[in-house]
Amino acid sequence: MNNGKYVFAQLTEFLPKRVFDRIVARYDGDKYVRHFSCWNQMLCMIFGQFTSRDSLRDLIVTLEAHSRKTYHLGFGKSVTRSNLAKANEKRDCKIFEEFAYHLIELARRKRENDNFEIKGKIYAFDSSTIDLCLSVFWLAKFRKTKGGIKLHTLYDITTQIPAFIHITAATVNDINAMDYIPYESGAYYIFDRGYIDYKRLYKIALLYKNRWQVELFFKWIKQHLKIKSVWGTSENAVRIQIYTAIIAYCLVAIVGHDLNIDRSTYEILQILGISLLDKTPVIELFTNIDYQNVNERKYKQLSLSLF
């Protein structure tokens, strides 16, 4: 790894850019684009995820504070709130969805293991509601005073990677999401009580043990990746934010595997989040680190002051 590169630039080298470029070309994502490409857009969003930005404005303030570094971080020549907001509004979210699924498959292959006590593919399926501001997201209304969307997730228990994600309005009954699951012959599927429909479950193997892991995934991704606070006001922008959060999650898992980092995804993310603008080789960040103090270190995160 090049010692002269920022940690964030080192991390993005683990992303298969050629795959992303092929997806972008298929959807004409960069048609008529001169300066701010889909790749620049995605890296900005991933940077916002790693640094726990609370809003698009918050992300842009951070980038402006480090404007001399943006080109070397992969963000392009000019990043403004208007061009990032417009990109999230107009560019097809399927670009980021397809790339997220490519990374999901890549991460799952890398993290496959035979150490789990039950052999075979084991999935847990559940959903989590993401609250949205009703005055802005009126299409996502599900209560008189609240708005939201629902994230239905098929979670691979053995690799701890989400295998399938289905986004719906919060009003959609959990049972209806079962019809979209890409079922595999011989795999085990674990469902919460809210999904019990014996007609649908007739051909599915039932297994409840370890279902709690998908709950931990929802808790982790809401706490440590920015999904709960949305950065856009359209469905397309929200979907792009969710898929880039999944991309960031898979990127952490891939980096941890490829560099043989014997730490949890949470610990890896915490250390990376406070080190993105260092020029230390990534692997050295995880050498002689006191992980007992990882929660204290996160408050020393990226300085927003100019230097």
N, C-alpha and C positions, 0 to 999 in steps of 0.2 A: 504494500500500500504506500502511495506517495506521501512522504512526510510533509510536503509543501501544500497539501490540500486540506481544506477545512473538513472537519469530521462529517458535516452534512454532505459534502461533495463525495466523501469516501463511501458513505452509506448509499447514496443514489447510484453508485457504480454496481450495486447488487441488483438493480432493476433492469430487466431485459428491454432496453430501449428499442431494439429492432422490432420486437413484438408489438410494443406500444405504437411505433410508427406505422406498422401495417394496419393496425386497428384504426388509427387516425385517418389513414389514406382511404380506408373502406367507407368511412362516414364523411369524407371531405372536411374533416375537422379544422384543417389549416388552410382551407381555401380562402384566398384573398388576405391571408394573415401576413404581415410584414415583420412585426417585432415580438409580439406576445403569443407564442405558440401554445398548443395544447400541453406539450411537455413542460414549458415554463409554468403554465397554469397549475398542472398537477403538482410540481415541486413546491410551488408556493403554498398550496393547500396542505401538503404533507408537512412542510415546515411549520405551518400553523398548528397542525395536530401535535407534533413533537414538542412545541413550545407552549401548548395549552392556551392559545389565544381565545378570548371570550367573544370576539366579534370580528367582522371583516375590517372595521376601522382599527381595532386593536392590532390585527395582523399587519395592516399597512403601516401603522405607526412604527411597529417593530422593524419592518423592512426599510422604511425611510431612515431610521436611526443607523442602519448599517448599509446605506445605499452604495458605498464604495465596494462592498463585498458582493452585491447581488449578482453581478455577472459571473463571478467565480463560483457562486452557489448554484448557478443554473437557472436563475430567474429571468434572464434576458436583460436587455438594455434599460427598460423602463417598466416599472410596476406601479400602477396607480389603483386607487380604490375603484375608479370608474371602469378601467379595462378589466380588472379581475371580476368585478360584479357583473359586467356585461358578458364576459366569457362564461361564468357560471349560469347566467340566465339563458344564453343563446346556444352554446355548444351542446351537442347531443350527449346526454348523460350515459348513453349506452357505450360510449368510448371508454369511460371509466369503469362501468359495470363489467365489460368484457375483460378489461385488464385486471380488475380485481379478481375475477374468477380464474384468470390465468395464474395469478400469484397464489391464489388459494390452492390450486392443484400443485403448483411448484412447492409450496410450503408443506403440504400434506405428504408429498413424495419424500421430501427430505426428512420429515419427522416420523415416518413410519417406524414402528418397532414391534417386536414380538414379546415384549415384557409384560403386556397387560394380562391380567389373570384370566380373562375370557377371550378366546381366539375368534378372529373374524372382525368384520366391520361393525362398529357400534356407534349409533347416532342418537343424540338427544334432540328433540324438537320442542321449541317453546317460542313465546313471543314476548316483546317488551314494548310498551307504549312510550313514545317520545312526545312530550307536551310541546305544543306550539302556541304562539300568541294568536288568539282567535281574531283579533282586530286586523291582523296581517294575513293570516292563513285561513280565511273564511271557508275555503273549500275543504279544510281538514276538520270541520266541526264534528264533534261527537258528543258534546254536552252543551248545555245552555251557556255555560261560562268558560268552557275550555275547548281548545282545539288540539289535534294531535294526529300522528301517524303511528302505524304499528310495524315493528320490525320482527318478522317471523324468521327464525334461524334454525337451520339443521346443523348441529354441532358435532364434529367428529371427536368422540371421546378419547380415542387413543392418541391422536396427534394434537388435540386441543386447538384445532383450527376450524372455523366455520366452513362447512362444505356447501351450503346453499342459503341464500337470503332472499326473502320475498317481502317487499314493501307494500303495504296497503293503507287505506284510511283506517283510523282507529276504530271505526264502527264495524269493521269486518269481523265476523265471528271467527274465533280461532279454528274451529272445525273446518271451515271452508278452505283454509290455507293448506290443509292436508292434501287436497287434490293436486297441488302444484309440486309436491315433493318428488324428486327424481329417485324413485325407489330402486334398490339394487337387490337382486336375487341372493338370498342367503344372509343378508345383513340383519342386524338387530336394530329396532327403532323404539326409543323410549319416549313416552308421551305423558304429559300432565293430565290430570283428571278432566280439565277443560276440553280436551281433545277426544274424549271417549265417545265414539260412535261405532257400535259393533259391526254395522254394515261395512263401514270403511276399513275397520281393523281386521276384518275376517282373514285377509291374506297377509297380515303383518305380524312378525314375531314380536312378542311383548317382553320387555326387560325394563325394570324400573331402577335397578341399581346404578348408581353414578349419574342419575339425571340431574343432580344438583350442579354438575359442572357447567351446564349451559347457563344456569343462574349466575354462577361466578363470572362467566364470560360477559353477560349483560352488565353486571355490576362493574367489572373491570373496564369495559369499553366506554361506559357512561362516565366513569370517574376520571379515566386517564386519557381518553381521546375525546375530542370535542364533537359530540353529537347532540348532547342535551341542549346546548346553546347554539342555535342555527345561525349561519352567516349570510343567508339569502332569504328572499321573500317569495320565491317561486318553487313549485314542485321540482323542477329540473335542478335548481340550485341546491335544494335539500338532498336530492338523490346523489348529486356529485359529492357533497360533503360526506354523506354516509359511505359512499364507495371509496373515497380517498382515505377515510378513517380505516376501512378494512384493508386497503393497500398498505397503510402505515403499520397496522397490526401484523400483517403477513411479512412485511419487510423486516420488522424486528425479529420475528421468528426465524426468517431465513438467515439474517446476519448472525443470530445466536447459534444457529446450527453450523453454518459454514466456518465460523471462527472458533467453534468448540467452546463457547462460553457457557460454563456450568452455573447459570443463574436463571431465575424466573424471567418471564417476558416483562413483568412489571419492573423488576430491578434493572433490566437492560434499558428499558425505556426511560426510567428515571435518570440514569447516568448519561444516556445519550442526550436527553432533553436539556441538560445543563452544560453540555460540552460541544454543541453543534458548531460553534465558531472557534473552537480550538483547532490547532493543526497537529495534534497528537495522533499517531496511528491508533485506529479504533481499538485494536486488541489491547493496547497498553492502558486504555481507560479502565479495563477490568482486571488489572494486575495490582495487587496490594491495595485494594479498595476495602474500606471498612463498611460493609453493607448494613451493619447495625444502625449506621447514621444516615442511611439513604433518604429517609423522610426529612431529615434536617437539611440535607444538601439541596433538595429540590427548591427550597426557598431562596437559594442563591442563583436562581435561574438567570437566563440571559438578561443582561443589563440593557435597559431601553435608552440609556443616555448615550449621547454621541461621544466617541472617543477615537 
